[in-house]
Amino acid sequence: MTANRMLSTPAAWSLLLVNVIIFAALNLSPGLADVFLLDPGRIMERPWSLFTVFFSHELLIHIALNMFLLLVFGTRLEKAADARVLFSVYVLCGFLGSLTIPAYASVIGYAGGPIAGASASAFGVAAACAALQPDAVVLKSKAKHWIVALFIVNALLTVQNPHVSVGGPAHAVGIAAGAVFGYALRKKSGGRTV
């Protein structure tokens, strides 16, 4: 990765950096989990966690997958639109995803504790990019095919074990919100892909 490429997409790299710093902080000081993670049973006591959760990860595989999506699709979205759009999609999809977690957790009787992850944000960024540029080739497949695959895998994992994939509906909301955002951007540009 060249410095020039990093400079051309500063929002994507800034989001990645914030996620990595918080990941390191959570792993070095596990007590911070009470500050950053979303606990569905304590949302009224800790409303800020609806935002901090989508910058938080505890597992290496989780942050690696989400940051991979952010870099692959987020850098494309930032180049096609701008940094403001990328930040907006990331925050909007993360927040809407966060709002689904307390409701879904109560429906399934989730008692597994705090939740971490930026998946709703990362999936939303990928969906926005795919809606904006559906036929763009990303990793040897069209962007729109990647989003369909993400949605199907997420749905299967959620149905298979809802208590393990308690974030499944949040991921789906992130995908849907990102797709709507990207589609609106494409319509605004006169229907042509940017």
C-alpha positions as CSV (number, residue, x, y, z in Angstrom):
1,M,0.0,0.0,0.0
2,T,1.6,3.2,-1.1
3,A,1.4,6.4,0.9
4,N,-0.2,8.1,-2.1
5,R,-3.1,5.6,-2.0
6,M,-3.5,6.2,1.8
7,L,-3.5,10.0,1.2
8,S,-6.2,9.7,-1.5
9,T,-8.6,8.0,0.9
10,P,-7.9,9.5,4.3
11,A,-11.4,8.9,5.7
12,A,-11.2,5.1,5.2
13,W,-7.7,5.0,6.7
14,S,-8.8,7.2,9.6
15,L,-11.7,4.9,10.4
16,L,-9.4,1.9,10.3
17,L,-6.9,3.6,12.6
18,V,-9.6,4.5,15.2
19,N,-10.9,0.9,15.1
20,V,-7.3,-0.5,15.6
21,I,-6.6,1.9,18.4
22,I,-9.8,0.9,20.3
23,F,-9.2,-2.8,19.6
24,A,-5.7,-2.5,21.1
25,A,-7.1,-0.5,24.1
26,L,-9.8,-3.1,24.7
27,N,-7.3,-5.9,24.6
28,L,-4.8,-4.2,26.8
29,S,-7.3,-2.9,29.3
30,P,-10.4,-5.2,29.3
31,G,-12.2,-2.9,31.8
32,L,-12.8,-0.5,28.9
33,A,-15.3,-2.9,27.5
34,D,-17.8,-1.4,30.0
35,V,-17.3,1.9,28.3
36,F,-17.2,1.0,24.6
37,L,-19.3,-2.1,24.1
38,L,-23.1,-2.2,23.8
39,D,-24.9,-4.1,26.5
40,P,-28.5,-4.6,25.4
41,G,-29.7,-4.7,29.0
42,R,-28.0,-1.5,30.0
43,I,-28.7,0.8,27.1
44,M,-30.5,3.4,29.1
45,E,-27.5,3.7,31.5
46,R,-25.0,3.8,28.7
47,P,-26.6,5.4,25.6
48,W,-23.2,6.5,24.2
49,S,-22.5,2.8,23.5
50,L,-24.9,2.9,20.6
51,F,-22.1,4.9,18.9
52,T,-18.9,3.5,20.5
53,V,-19.8,-0.1,19.7
54,F,-19.2,0.4,16.0
55,F,-15.6,1.3,16.6
56,S,-15.0,-1.6,19.0
57,H,-13.8,-5.2,18.5
58,E,-12.5,-7.8,20.9
59,L,-11.5,-10.6,18.5
60,L,-8.7,-10.3,15.9
61,I,-10.8,-12.2,13.2
62,H,-13.7,-9.8,13.8
63,I,-11.7,-6.6,13.3
64,A,-9.7,-8.2,10.4
65,L,-12.9,-9.0,8.5
66,N,-14.6,-5.7,9.1
67,M,-11.5,-3.6,8.3
68,F,-10.9,-5.7,5.2
69,L,-14.5,-4.7,4.0
70,L,-13.8,-1.1,5.0
71,L,-10.6,-0.9,3.0
72,V,-11.9,-2.7,-0.1
73,F,-15.2,-1.0,-0.3
74,G,-14.7,2.2,1.8
75,T,-11.7,3.4,-0.3
76,R,-13.8,2.9,-3.5
77,L,-16.7,4.7,-1.9
78,E,-14.5,7.6,-0.8
79,K,-13.0,7.9,-4.2
80,A,-16.4,7.8,-6.0
81,A,-18.1,10.2,-3.6
82,D,-16.0,11.8,-0.9
83,A,-14.8,11.5,2.7
84,R,-18.0,13.1,4.1
85,V,-20.1,10.4,2.4
86,L,-17.9,7.6,3.7
87,F,-18.1,8.9,7.3
88,S,-21.8,9.5,7.0
89,V,-22.5,6.0,5.7
90,Y,-20.3,4.4,8.4
91,V,-21.9,6.3,11.2
92,L,-25.5,6.0,9.9
93,C,-25.3,2.3,9.3
94,G,-23.6,1.6,12.6
95,F,-26.1,3.6,14.5
96,L,-29.1,2.1,12.8
97,G,-27.6,-1.3,13.4
98,S,-27.0,-0.5,17.0
99,L,-30.6,0.5,17.5
100,T,-31.8,-3.0,16.4
101,I,-29.7,-4.9,19.0
102,P,-31.6,-4.1,22.2
103,A,-34.9,-5.0,20.5
104,Y,-33.7,-8.2,18.9
105,A,-31.9,-9.2,22.1
106,S,-35.1,-8.9,24.1
107,V,-37.1,-10.9,21.5
108,I,-34.6,-13.9,21.6
109,G,-34.0,-13.6,25.3
110,Y,-30.3,-12.8,24.8
111,A,-28.3,-12.7,28.1
112,G,-24.8,-13.1,26.7
113,G,-23.4,-9.7,27.8
114,P,-21.9,-6.8,25.9
115,I,-21.6,-6.8,22.1
116,A,-18.7,-5.5,20.1
117,G,-18.2,-4.8,16.4
118,A,-18.4,-2.5,13.4
119,S,-20.1,-5.1,11.1
120,A,-23.2,-3.0,10.5
121,S,-21.0,-0.1,9.6
122,A,-18.6,-2.1,7.4
123,F,-21.5,-4.0,5.7
124,G,-23.2,-0.7,5.1
125,V,-20.2,0.8,3.5
126,A,-19.9,-2.2,1.2
127,A,-23.6,-2.0,0.3
128,A,-23.4,1.7,-0.4
129,C,-20.4,1.2,-2.7
130,A,-22.2,-1.7,-4.4
131,A,-25.4,0.4,-4.9
132,L,-23.4,3.3,-6.2
133,Q,-21.3,1.1,-8.5
134,P,-23.2,-2.2,-8.9
135,D,-21.1,-3.5,-11.8
136,A,-17.7,-2.5,-10.5
137,V,-15.4,-5.4,-10.3
138,V,-14.2,-6.0,-6.7
139,L,-12.0,-9.0,-6.0
140,K,-12.9,-10.6,-9.3
141,S,-16.7,-10.3,-8.9
142,K,-19.2,-7.5,-9.3
143,A,-19.8,-5.4,-6.2
144,K,-23.5,-6.2,-6.2
145,H,-22.7,-10.0,-6.0
146,W,-20.6,-9.4,-2.9
147,I,-23.5,-7.7,-1.1
148,V,-25.9,-10.4,-2.0
149,A,-23.4,-13.0,-0.6
150,L,-22.9,-10.9,2.6
151,F,-26.6,-10.7,3.1
152,I,-27.2,-14.4,2.5
153,V,-24.4,-15.6,4.7
154,N,-25.5,-13.2,7.5
155,A,-29.1,-14.4,7.3
156,L,-28.0,-18.1,7.4
157,L,-25.7,-17.5,10.4
158,T,-28.5,-15.6,12.2
159,V,-31.1,-18.2,11.6
160,Q,-28.8,-21.1,12.5
161,N,-27.8,-19.7,15.9
162,P,-29.5,-16.4,16.8
163,H,-27.8,-16.2,20.3
164,V,-24.3,-16.4,18.7
165,S,-25.2,-14.1,15.9
166,V,-27.1,-11.6,17.9
167,G,-25.8,-8.8,15.7
168,G,-27.3,-10.5,12.6
169,P,-30.3,-8.1,12.3
170,A,-27.9,-5.2,12.9
171,H,-25.8,-6.4,10.0
172,A,-28.9,-6.7,7.8
173,V,-30.0,-3.2,8.7
174,G,-26.5,-1.9,7.9
175,I,-26.6,-3.5,4.5
176,A,-30.1,-2.1,3.8
177,A,-29.3,1.4,5.0
178,G,-26.0,1.4,3.0
179,A,-27.8,0.2,-0.1
180,V,-30.4,2.9,0.2
181,F,-27.7,5.6,0.7
182,G,-25.7,4.3,-2.3
183,Y,-28.8,4.1,-4.5
184,A,-29.7,7.7,-3.5
185,L,-26.2,8.9,-4.4
186,R,-26.5,7.1,-7.8
187,K,-29.9,8.7,-8.5
188,K,-28.5,12.1,-7.5
189,S,-25.8,11.7,-10.1
190,G,-28.4,11.2,-12.8
191,G,-28.6,7.4,-12.6
192,R,-25.0,6.9,-13.9
193,T,-22.5,5.1,-11.7
194,V,-19.9,7.4,-10.4
